[in-house]
C-alpha cells in the first residue's frame, strides 16, 4: 500500500535514469552487453535521452580539452573581485554597528562570506598554476594554449642518398639528396628529405638496378630484358655542373668524396686459427688472362663490341643481350666492376663477368654456366659456384677461353699424398649435409668448359624428390686471376664485412629452380660467423738494376719450418649465429663501411619483389650481435636496399598504408637512431 504523502517514481522516469547512468558509466568503463542492448533499444524511441547523451559527450570532450589548456580569466577579474571584497567588508561593518536582532544574528554575514570564499577559490585556481601576479598583462597567456613542441631532430652525417623515380612523361630520373637530420619519434612532419633535390639524369626506360661508383663519377645502369631483346649493362657518366651554373643546380650534386686509401685486398687474419688440420692441397691459380673468347661448343657470347675507345662524356654499353643475375658491385678501390649474367635465350646458366673501369667491354672469366657473383672482399671477388652431382669440389675455375684448364693439384710427394678417404677440413656447420661418399679425390679432373649447367640427370629412384646440389665459394684476384677456395662445406653467396671480422652466408644446399639455368635455396640456414682472412704473402720489390733475364730466387731469411705448417684457408671460423632458419626463398645481406651494422633482407615466399628488411647492430670488438639494440626489427621493403655511412635506405611496397611507394631512411649517430621519409611516388628504386 502506497502512502498518500509519498511521491511514486514512475516507470518512464526510471528508464531515463537508467539510460543516463549507463551512458555516464560508459565513459569510465566498458558497458555490459545487456546494458548496451537495452540502451540502444531505449534511444530509438526516446529523443530526450538522445539529446542528453550528445550533451554528455560534448561536455566530456570539452573537459578533456581543458587538460592541455588553462582558461584565460577576464582582464578585470582581479579588480572586480577586490571591489566586491571591499563592498562586502563595508556592509559587514555597518551590520555590526546596527541594533542586534536575535532572530537574524549571523545569517547575512555568513552567506556573504561563503560567496567571497567561492570567488577566492576560483581566482586562486586560475592564477596560482600560472604563477603570475595581477600586474602581468593578459597577452602573456597566449603561449599556454600553443601546441606541444615537435620532437627534436637527430643530426646525422650520412652518405648522400641516390634514388630513381618515374617522371610524369614516362621517363625515369636519377635524384640525389642529402639526409642531415632524422627524427627518433614517429612523426610525419619530422625531418623530411632535402626538398631542393632535383633530378640530374634522365633514363629512357625503367632500370633493373643502378650502381653508383665509389668516386660518384659514373653510374652502372642494368636494364631488364624485354620482348624485343636482352638486357644491357650501361656506363653512364654523372654530369658535373659548369663553373657558371646556378647555385640551385650545384646544390643538388652529390659531393665527390675525397680520395681514400683502398681497402687491403688481403688483410691479415684477426681470428685465431682453428684447431682442425690444415689442408695439404695448394690453392690453384688461373694462368690465362680473362677474356671473352668462346670455347669449343659453347653458346654464342653476348654482344659487347663497341667500336674504338668509349667517350668518357657519353654513356656506352659494356655488355648486351644478357640477363644480369643478382647484383653488380664495384671493388673497394673503384677500379673493377663484377656481376653475373646468363644468355637471354635461357640456354645456359650465369657466368662471372669483370669490367675494368675505362675498358670498352666487360669480359667473362668463367664458362661453366653456374658461377654467381656474391660480393667483394676489398679488391678480391667473392663468388659461388654450384657443384654438379657426384662431382668432387674443384677450386679451379674453367677459363672463358679455348685454352685447357689448369690442373689445380700438383703431383704430391709419396710421403705427403692425401688419402682418398681424407675429408677436407670443415669449419662450417653442415646445414644441408655434404653428400655421403663425395670426398674430394687427391687429383680431381677439371670440368670441361662446354658443360652447360650443373643440373643432374634424374634417375628413376630419385625422380620424385628434388635434387640437391652443393655450392662452393672462392676468392678471385681480378689482376692476376689467382683463385683461393673458402674452407668449409656448402657456403653460398658469402658477404664479408669491410673490417674482416664477420661473414654472412647461406649454409646449405641448392635445388634447381625449374628454369634449367638457375638454382634456389634448398635445405639450410642463413648464418653470421667470424671470418678468417687470407694470409698476405710478402712480395719482393723488383730491383731496377736487375737484368731482364734474371731469375727470381727465394729469400734466404724464410723460415724453413713455415712450409710444414701452412696457414689456414680463408673462410668461416666455425662458431655461427643463426640469422634465419630455412627454408628461405631468397636473401640479400650487406654491411656498412664500419662493419658494425648488418642489413638483411629476406624475400617473401609468394611475392619475389617484396621482403622483410632488418638492421642488426654488431659489436666492434667481437663481431657478435649487440644484445638489447634492435634498431630495425623488421619492415616491409622492396628488393634492393642501400646501406652506407650512417644510413640505410629502402623503398616501401606500394599500397602500404594506402599510399604509393616512398624512399625510407634509417640513419644513426652512435647508438641513436631515427627515420625520415621522402615523397611518395611510383617507380622508385634505390641506387646502390
C-alpha positions in Angstrom: 0.0 0.0 0.0 1.4 3.4 -1.1 1.1 6.2 1.4 -0.7 9.2 0.0 2.1 11.6 1.0 4.9 9.6 -0.8 5.5 10.6 -4.4 5.6 7.5 -6.7 8.6 7.1 -9.1 7.0 6.4 -12.5 8.4 3.7 -14.8 9.3 6.1 -17.6 11.4 8.3 -15.3 13.2 5.2 -14.1 14.1 4.2 -17.6 15.5 7.7 -18.2 17.6 7.5 -15.1 18.9 4.1 -16.1 19.9 5.4 -19.6 21.8 8.3 -18.1 23.6 6.0 -15.6 24.6 3.6 -18.4 26.0 6.4 -20.5 27.8 8.1 -17.7 29.5 4.8 -16.6 30.3 4.1 -20.2 32.8 7.0 -20.2 34.8 5.3 -17.4 34.5 1.6 -18.0 33.2 -0.9 -20.7 29.4 -1.3 -20.9 27.9 -4.7 -20.3 26.4 -6.3 -23.4 23.0 -6.5 -21.8 23.0 -2.8 -20.8 24.3 -1.8 -24.2 21.5 -3.6 -25.9 18.9 -2.1 -23.6 20.3 1.4 -24.1 20.2 1.0 -27.9 16.6 0.0 -27.8 15.7 2.8 -25.4 17.3 5.5 -27.5 15.4 4.5 -30.6 12.2 5.8 -29.0 13.5 8.5 -26.6 14.6 11.7 -28.2 15.1 13.4 -24.9 17.8 10.9 -23.8 19.5 11.1 -27.2 19.8 14.9 -26.7 21.2 14.4 -23.2 23.7 11.8 -24.3 25.0 14.1 -27.0 25.3 16.8 -24.4 27.3 14.4 -22.1 29.7 13.7 -24.9 30.2 17.3 -25.8 30.9 18.2 -22.1 33.3 15.3 -21.9 35.3 16.4 -24.9 35.3 20.0 -23.5 36.6 18.8 -20.1 39.3 16.6 -21.7 40.4 19.6 -23.8 40.9 21.7 -20.7 43.7 19.4 -19.6 46.1 20.8 -22.2 44.9 24.5 -22.0 44.1 26.7 -19.0 41.1 29.0 -19.4 42.1 32.7 -19.6 40.4 34.8 -16.9 38.8 38.2 -17.7 41.2 41.1 -17.7 39.4 42.9 -14.9 38.7 39.8 -12.8 41.0 40.9 -10.0 39.7 44.5 -10.0 36.1 43.3 -9.8 37.0 40.8 -7.1 38.8 43.4 -4.9 35.9 45.8 -5.3 33.4 43.1 -4.2 35.5 42.2 -1.2 35.7 45.9 -0.1 31.9 46.3 -0.6 31.2 43.2 1.5 33.6 44.3 4.2 31.9 47.8 4.4 28.5 46.2 4.5 29.7 43.9 7.3 30.9 46.9 9.4 27.5 48.6 9.0 25.7 45.5 10.0 27.9 45.1 13.1 27.0 48.6 14.2 23.2 48.1 13.7 20.9 47.0 16.6 21.2 43.4 17.4 18.2 41.3 16.4 18.3 37.8 18.0 16.3 36.3 15.3 18.7 37.3 12.4 22.1 37.1 14.1 24.9 35.8 11.7 22.7 34.9 8.8 23.6 37.6 6.3 27.4 37.8 7.0 27.7 34.0 6.7 26.1 34.0 3.2 28.3 36.9 2.1 31.5 35.2 3.4 30.6 32.0 1.7 30.2 33.8 -1.6 33.5 35.6 -1.1 35.2 32.2 -0.3 33.9 30.7 -3.6 35.3 33.7 -5.6 38.7 33.4 -3.9 38.9 29.7 -4.7 38.1 30.3 -8.4 40.6 33.1 -8.6 43.2 31.1 -6.8 42.9 28.1 -9.1 43.1 30.3 -12.2 46.1 32.4 -11.1 48.3 30.2 -8.9 49.2 27.5 -11.5 50.2 30.2 -14.0 52.5 31.9 -11.5 51.6 35.5 -12.5 50.5 38.5 -10.4 47.7 40.9 -11.0 50.0 43.3 -12.9 51.0 40.9 -15.7 49.3 41.7 -19.0 46.9 39.2 -20.5 49.0 38.8 -23.6 51.4 36.5 -21.7 48.8 33.8 -21.6 48.9 33.2 -25.3 51.8 30.7 -25.1 49.8 28.5 -22.7 47.4 27.5 -25.5 50.1 26.8 -28.1 50.6 23.2 -29.4 53.2 21.0 -27.8 56.7 21.2 -29.3 57.8 18.8 -32.1 60.4 16.1 -31.3 63.9 17.3 -31.5 65.5 16.1 -34.8 68.6 13.9 -34.6 71.5 15.4 -36.6 73.4 12.8 -38.7 76.3 12.8 -41.0 75.2 10.2 -43.6 76.2 9.2 -47.1 74.5 11.1 -49.9 71.3 9.3 -50.9 70.5 8.5 -54.6 67.4 7.0 -56.0 65.5 6.6 -59.3 61.9 7.8 -59.6 59.4 7.8 -62.5 58.7 11.2 -64.1 55.4 12.5 -65.4 56.5 11.9 -69.0 57.2 8.2 -68.5 61.0 8.6 -68.2 63.0 7.8 -65.1 65.1 10.4 -63.3 68.1 9.9 -61.0 67.8 12.1 -58.0 70.4 13.0 -55.3 69.6 14.2 -51.8 71.3 14.8 -48.5 70.0 13.5 -45.3 71.2 15.7 -42.5 68.7 15.0 -39.8 66.1 12.4 -38.8 63.6 12.0 -36.1 63.7 9.4 -33.4 59.9 9.6 -32.8 57.3 8.6 -35.4 56.2 11.9 -36.9 55.1 12.7 -40.5 56.3 16.3 -40.2 59.8 15.4 -38.8 63.0 15.5 -40.8 61.9 15.3 -44.4 64.4 14.9 -47.2 66.1 17.9 -48.7 63.3 19.5 -50.8 65.9 21.2 -53.0 67.0 17.9 -54.6 66.3 17.8 -58.3 66.9 15.2 -61.0 70.4 15.1 -62.6 69.9 12.4 -65.2 67.0 11.0 -67.2 66.8 7.4 -68.3 64.6 6.4 -71.2 63.4 3.1 -69.6 62.9 1.6 -66.2 66.2 0.2 -64.9 66.6 -3.2 -63.2 69.4 -1.9 -60.9 71.6 1.2 -60.7 75.0 1.2 -59.0 77.0 4.4 -58.2 80.8 4.2 -58.4 82.8 4.9 -55.2 84.0 8.2 -56.8 80.4 9.3 -57.7 81.7 9.9 -61.3 79.6 7.3 -63.1 76.6 5.1 -62.8 76.2 1.5 -63.9 72.6 1.0 -65.2 71.4 -2.5 -65.6 68.3 -2.7 -67.9 65.9 -5.6 -67.8 65.3 -7.9 -70.8 62.3 -7.1 -73.0 60.4 -9.0 -75.6 62.4 -7.3 -78.3 65.9 -8.2 -76.9 68.1 -8.8 -73.9 69.2 -6.5 -71.2 72.2 -4.2 -71.2 74.8 -3.1 -68.7 75.4 0.6 -69.4 78.1 3.0 -68.1 76.5 6.5 -67.6 78.8 9.4 -66.6 77.4 11.6 -63.8 77.3 15.2 -65.1 79.4 17.8 -63.4 78.0 21.3 -63.2 79.8 24.1 -65.1 81.5 26.8 -63.1 78.8 29.3 -64.2 75.9 27.1 -63.2 73.3 28.4 -60.9 73.5 27.7 -57.2 70.3 25.7 -57.3 71.8 23.2 -59.8 75.1 22.8 -57.9 73.4 22.3 -54.6 71.9 19.0 -55.6 75.1 17.5 -57.0 76.5 14.6 -54.9 79.7 15.6 -53.2 82.7 13.8 -54.7 84.3 12.1 -51.7 88.0 12.7 -51.0 90.3 10.0 -52.2 90.7 7.4 -49.6 93.2 4.6 -49.1 91.9 1.5 -50.8 91.0 -1.3 -48.5 93.6 -4.0 -48.3 92.9 -6.9 -50.7 94.3 -9.5 -48.3 94.2 -8.3 -44.7 95.9 -10.3 -42.0 93.6 -12.7 -40.1 92.2 -11.3 -36.8 90.8 -14.5 -35.6 92.9 -17.3 -34.1 93.4 -20.3 -36.4 91.1 -23.3 -35.8 92.4 -26.5 -34.4 91.5 -28.6 -37.4 94.4 -29.8 -39.5 95.4 -27.6 -42.4 94.9 -28.9 -45.9 97.8 -30.2 -47.9 96.4 -29.0 -51.3 97.9 -25.8 -52.6 95.5 -23.2 -53.9 95.3 -23.2 -57.7 95.6 -20.2 -59.9 94.3 -19.1 -63.3 97.2 -18.6 -65.6 95.2 -17.2 -68.5 94.1 -13.6 -68.5 90.3 -13.3 -68.5 88.9 -12.7 -72.0 85.7 -13.2 -73.9 86.9 -15.9 -76.3 84.5 -18.7 -76.6 85.5 -22.3 -76.0 84.6 -25.0 -78.5 81.0 -26.0 -78.5 79.9 -23.1 -76.3 76.9 -20.9 -76.9 77.3 -17.6 -78.7 78.8 -15.0 -76.4 76.8 -11.9 -75.6 77.3 -8.8 -77.7 79.9 -6.4 -76.3 81.9 -4.9 -79.1 81.7 -1.1 -79.4 83.9 0.4 -81.9 87.0 2.2 -80.7 87.5 3.6 -77.2 84.4 4.9 -75.3 83.8 8.6 -74.9 84.0 9.4 -71.2 81.3 12.0 -71.6 78.8 9.7 -73.2 77.1 6.5 -72.0 78.0 3.2 -73.6 77.2 -0.5 -73.2 79.8 -2.8 -71.9 77.5 -5.9 -72.3 74.2 -6.6 -74.1 71.9 -9.4 -74.9 72.1 -10.9 -71.4 70.1 -11.2 -68.2 72.0 -10.0 -65.2 71.6 -12.4 -62.3 71.9 -10.9 -58.8 73.7 -7.7 -58.1 76.6 -5.7 -59.6 79.2 -4.0 -57.4 82.4 -2.1 -57.6 85.6 -3.1 -55.9 86.8 -1.1 -52.9 89.3 0.9 -54.9 86.7 1.5 -57.7 88.8 0.0 -60.5 86.7 -3.1 -61.2 83.0 -3.9 -61.6 81.8 -7.5 -61.2 78.5 -9.2 -61.9 77.0 -12.4 -63.2 74.9 -12.8 -66.4 73.3 -15.5 -68.5 72.3 -15.6 -72.1 68.9 -14.1 -73.0 67.7 -17.3 -74.7 67.8 -19.3 -71.5 70.2 -21.9 -73.0 72.7 -21.8 -70.1 73.2 -20.5 -66.6 75.2 -17.5 -65.4 78.9 -16.8 -65.7 81.1 -14.3 -63.8 82.0 -11.1 -65.6 84.6 -8.4 -64.8 84.9 -4.9 -66.2 88.0 -2.8 -65.6 87.0 0.9 -65.4 87.8 2.5 -68.7 87.7 -0.6 -70.8 85.2 -0.7 -73.7 83.6 -4.0 -72.7 83.2 -6.4 -69.8 84.9 -9.9 -70.0 83.7 -13.3 -68.9 86.1 -15.0 -66.6 84.2 -18.3 -66.3 82.5 -20.6 -68.8 80.9 -23.2 -66.5 77.4 -21.6 -66.7 77.0 -21.9 -62.9 79.1 -19.2 -61.3 77.4 -16.4 -59.2 78.9 -13.2 -58.1 78.5 -12.7 -54.3 80.4 -9.5 -53.5 83.8 -8.1 -52.9 86.4 -8.6 -50.1 88.4 -5.5 -50.6 89.7 -5.8 -54.1 89.1 -9.6 -54.3 86.0 -11.0 -55.9 83.8 -13.3 -53.8 81.8 -15.7 -55.9 80.0 -19.1 -55.6 79.7 -22.0 -57.9 77.1 -24.8 -58.0 78.8 -28.2 -58.0 77.2 -30.9 -60.1 76.0 -34.1 -58.5 78.7 -36.8 -58.0 81.5 -34.4 -58.9 84.1 -33.5 -56.3 84.5 -29.9 -55.3 87.1 -28.1 -57.5 88.8 -24.9 -56.7 89.9 -24.4 -60.3 87.6 -22.2 -62.4 87.0 -23.2 -66.1 88.6 -20.4 -68.1 86.4 -18.5 -70.5 88.6 -19.4 -73.5 89.5 -22.5 -75.5 92.7 -23.0 -73.5 92.7 -26.1 -71.4 92.0 -25.6 -67.7 95.0 -25.7 -65.4 95.3 -28.7 -63.2 94.9 -27.3 -59.7 96.8 -30.0 -57.8 100.4 -30.9 -58.5 101.6 -34.4 -58.2 102.2 -34.9 -54.4 105.3 -36.5 -52.9 104.8 -40.1 -51.8 105.1 -39.2 -48.1 102.7 -36.3 -48.3 100.0 -37.7 -50.6 96.5 -37.3 -49.1 94.5 -40.5 -48.7 91.4 -40.8 -50.9 89.1 -41.0 -47.8 90.5 -38.0 -46.1 87.9 -35.2 -45.9 88.6 -31.6 -46.5 88.8 -29.5 -43.2 85.4 -28.2 -42.3 84.8 -25.1 -40.2 81.2 -24.6 -41.1 78.1 -26.4 -40.0 76.7 -28.9 -42.5 73.2 -27.5 -42.7 72.5 -29.2 -46.0 74.8 -32.0 -45.2 77.5 -33.0 -47.7 76.8 -35.9 -49.9 78.0 -39.2 -48.4 81.0 -40.6 -50.2 81.7 -37.4 -52.0 85.1 -36.7 -50.5 87.5 -34.9 -52.9 90.0 -37.1 -54.7 93.7 -36.3 -54.5 93.9 -35.4 -58.2 90.5 -34.1 -59.4 89.9 -33.7 -63.0 88.7 -30.4 -64.3 85.2 -30.0 -65.6 85.0 -29.4 -69.3 84.2 -25.8 -70.2 81.5 -26.9 -72.6 79.2 -28.4 -69.9 76.2 -26.1 -69.9 75.0 -26.5 -66.3 75.3 -28.4 -63.1 71.8 -29.8 -63.1 72.0 -33.5 -62.6 70.4 -36.1 -64.7 67.4 -37.5 -62.9 67.4 -41.2 -62.0 64.4 -43.5 -61.7 64.9 -43.8 -57.9 65.3 -40.0 -57.3 62.9 -38.6 -59.8 60.2 -37.8 -57.2 62.4 -35.8 -54.8 64.2 -32.5 -55.7 67.8 -33.0 -56.4 70.0 -31.0 -54.1 73.3 -29.5 -55.3 76.2 -28.4 -53.1 77.8 -25.0 -53.6 81.4 -23.9 -53.2 82.8 -20.4 -52.8 86.1 -18.8 -53.6 88.1 -15.6 -53.8 89.4 -14.3 -57.2 92.1 -11.7 -57.8 91.0 -9.8 -60.9 94.5 -8.6 -61.5 96.3 -11.9 -61.5 93.5 -14.4 -61.9 94.5 -16.3 -58.7 91.7 -18.4 -57.2 91.6 -19.2 -53.5 88.8 -21.5 -52.2 87.0 -21.0 -49.0 87.3 -23.7 -46.4 84.1 -25.4 -45.4 81.1 -27.2 -47.0 78.0 -25.6 -48.6 79.0 -21.9 -48.5 76.7 -20.0 -50.8 76.9 -16.2 -51.7 79.2 -15.2 -48.8 79.4 -11.5 -47.8 82.4 -10.3 -45.7 82.4 -7.1 -43.7 85.0 -4.5 -44.7 86.9 -4.8 -41.5 87.4 -8.6 -41.9 85.6 -9.6 -38.7 82.4 -11.3 -39.9 80.9 -13.2 -42.7 77.2 -13.9 -43.7 76.4 -16.8 -45.9 73.8 -19.4 -46.7 74.9 -22.7 -45.2 73.0 -25.4 -47.1 72.1 -26.9 -50.4 70.6 -25.7 -53.6 67.8 -27.1 -55.8 67.1 -26.4 -59.5 64.5 -23.6 -59.8 62.6 -25.1 -62.7 64.1 -22.9 -65.5 67.0 -25.3 -66.1 69.6 -22.5 -65.7 69.2 -21.4 -62.1 69.1 -22.6 -58.6 67.0 -21.8 -55.5 67.9 -22.2 -51.8 67.4 -25.8 -50.5 67.9 -27.1 -47.0 70.0 -24.9 -44.7 70.2 -21.7 -42.7 71.4 -18.1 -43.0 74.4 -17.7 -40.7 76.6 -15.0 -39.2 80.1 -16.2 -38.3 83.6 -14.9 -37.7 85.9 -14.6 -40.7 89.4 -15.9 -41.3 91.1 -13.7 -43.9 93.6 -15.0 -46.4 97.2 -14.6 -45.3 99.2 -11.9 -47.1 102.2 -13.3 -48.9 105.2 -10.9 -48.9 106.3 -9.9 -52.3 109.8 -8.8 -53.1 110.2 -5.4 -54.7 111.8 -5.5 -58.1 115.3 -4.4 -58.4 115.7 -1.6 -61.0 119.3 -2.7 -61.6 118.5 -6.3 -62.2 118.7 -7.6 -65.8 115.7 -8.7 -67.7 116.8 -12.3 -67.8 117.5 -12.6 -64.1 115.6 -15.3 -62.4 113.9 -14.9 -59.0 115.3 -16.7 -56.1 113.6 -17.3 -52.8 114.5 -15.2 -49.8 117.2 -16.7 -47.7 115.5 -15.5 -44.5 112.4 -17.6 -44.9 111.7 -19.9 -42.1 112.3 -23.5 -43.3 109.6 -24.7 -40.9 106.9 -22.4 -42.4 106.1 -24.9 -45.2 105.5 -27.6 -42.7 102.6 -25.6 -41.1 100.7 -23.9 -43.9 98.4 -21.1 -42.9 94.7 -21.8 -42.5 92.4 -21.4 -45.5 90.1 -18.3 -45.6 86.6 -18.9 -44.6 84.2 -19.0 -41.6 85.6 -19.5 -38.1 83.0 -22.2 -37.3 81.1 -20.5 -34.4 78.0 -19.3 -36.3 74.9 -17.4 -35.1 71.7 -18.2 -36.9 70.1 -15.2 -38.6 67.2 -17.1 -40.3 66.2 -20.7 -40.4 65.4 -22.3 -43.7 63.5 -22.8 -45.8 64.1 -19.4 -47.4 63.0 -18.1 -50.8 66.0 -15.7 -51.2 68.1 -13.2 -49.2 70.3 -10.2 -49.5 72.9 -9.1 -46.9 75.3 -6.2 -46.7 77.5 -4.5 -44.1 78.1 -0.8 -43.6 81.7 0.6 -44.0 82.4 0.1 -40.3 81.3 -3.5 -40.1 79.1 -2.7 -37.1 75.7 -2.6 -38.9 74.4 -5.5 -40.9 71.3 -5.2 -43.2 69.5 -8.5 -44.1 66.5 -8.7 -46.5 64.5 -12.0 -46.6 62.3 -12.5 -49.6 58.6 -13.1 -49.3 57.7 -16.7 -50.2 55.0 -15.6 -52.7 56.0 -12.1 -54.0 59.5 -12.1 -55.3 59.8 -8.3 -55.2 58.8 -7.9 -51.5 60.5 -9.0 -48.3 61.3 -8.1 -44.8 64.3 -5.8 -44.0 66.2 -5.9 -40.7 69.2 -4.0 -39.4 71.4 -5.8 -36.9 73.9 -4.0 -34.6 77.3 -5.7 -34.3 79.9 -5.4 -31.5 83.0 -3.7 -32.9 85.3 -5.8 -30.7 83.8 -9.3 -31.0 81.7 -9.0 -34.2 78.7 -10.5 -32.4 75.2 -9.2 -32.3 74.7 -6.5 -29.6 72.0 -7.6 -27.2 69.2 -5.1 -26.5 69.9 -3.0 -29.5 67.5 -3.7 -32.3 67.2 -0.5 -34.4 65.1 -2.0 -37.2 63.4 -5.3 -36.1 61.8 -5.9 -39.5 59.9 -3.8 -42.0 58.3 -4.5 -45.4 60.7 -3.4 -48.2 61.1 -3.9 -51.9 64.1 -5.8 -53.2 67.2 -3.7 -53.4 68.3 -1.6 -50.4 71.3 0.7 -49.9 73.5 0.8 -46.8 76.3 3.3 -46.4 77.9 5.6 -43.9 75.5 6.1 -41.0 72.3 5.3 -43.0 70.2 2.5 -44.5 67.7 3.3 -47.3 64.9 1.2 -48.9 61.7 1.6 -50.8 58.4 0.7 -49.2 56.0 -1.6 -51.1 53.1 0.2 -53.0 49.8 0.2 -51.3 51.2 0.2 -47.7 49.0 2.3 -45.5 47.1 3.2 -48.7 50.0 5.2 -50.2 52.4 4.7 -53.1 55.9 3.7 -52.6 58.4 6.1 -51.0 62.0 6.1 -50.0 62.5 5.5 -46.3 65.8 6.1 -44.5 67.1 4.9 -41.1 70.1 7.0 -40.0 72.1 6.9 -36.9 74.8 8.7 -34.8 76.4 6.2 -32.5 73.6 4.2 -31.0 70.9 6.8 -31.6 68.6 6.0 -34.5 65.9 8.0 -36.4 64.0 7.8 -39.6 62.9 10.1 -42.4 60.8 9.6 -45.4 60.7 11.0 -48.9 57.9 11.9 -51.3 55.6 9.1 -52.2 55.8 8.5 -56.0 55.7 5.5 -58.3 58.6 3.7 -60.0 61.1 4.1 -57.1 64.5 2.4 -57.0 67.3 3.0 -54.5 70.8 3.3 -56.1 73.3 1.0 -54.5 
